[in-house]
Structure formats: structure tokens, C-alpha cells
Amino acid sequence: MSTKLSPQARRLRTIIVTIPIMAATSLVLYERLVLGKPRRTVDRSPEKEGVPMIPDDEGKFWSVPHIFSMG
């Protein structure tokens, strides 16, 4: 399919992929540690946006449409 990259091309590809990831991670850490911005969290409440949820025997919550599709 594709040809093998030279060592210099592999290094360049690694740099191109790594720099945006490092920049985004650094920005988030700077905002949290220096500016005091709170950590983002996910709402884990059983009912979210009006979708009815039903607990199973293990305590996990399932949406009503999911229960009916299990068949």
C-alpha cells in the first residue's frame, strides 16, 4: 500500500502529531493549575435530559429504549 518512510520523515511525522497534543494538554493544565479553573466533570445522574432510566439488578442504569431493544 504505502512506501516505508525514511527515518527523517518518521521523525517529522512524530513531531507533527505530538506538538498539537502537547499544546492542548499544556493549555488545559495551565488553566487548571495557574488560573484555578475547575476540572471538567460529567453529570452522572441517572436521569439526564428527561430520558427515563431503569436500574438493573447490578445497580447500573439503562434507558428505557435500550431495555426494549435488548429483546
TAURUR-V726777 format. One line per field, one symbol per residue. ss: DSSP state (h for helix, s for strand, l for the rest). psi: psi as a letter, one per 20 degrees, with the letter a starting at -180 (. if undefined). burial: I if it has 16 or more other C-alpha atoms within 10 Angstrom, else O. Layout:
ss = ???
psi = ???
burial = ???
This chain:
ss = llllllhhhhhhhhhhhhhhhhhhhhhhhhhhhllllllllllllllsllslssslllllssshhhhhhll
psi = fqqqqrhhhgggggghhhghghgggggghghghgikpqqprpokqgppkjopqpqahijqpqqghgghih.
burial = OOOOOOOOOOOOOOOOOOOOOOOOOOOOOOOOOOOOOOOOOOOOOIOOOOOOIOOOOOOOOIOOOOOOOOO
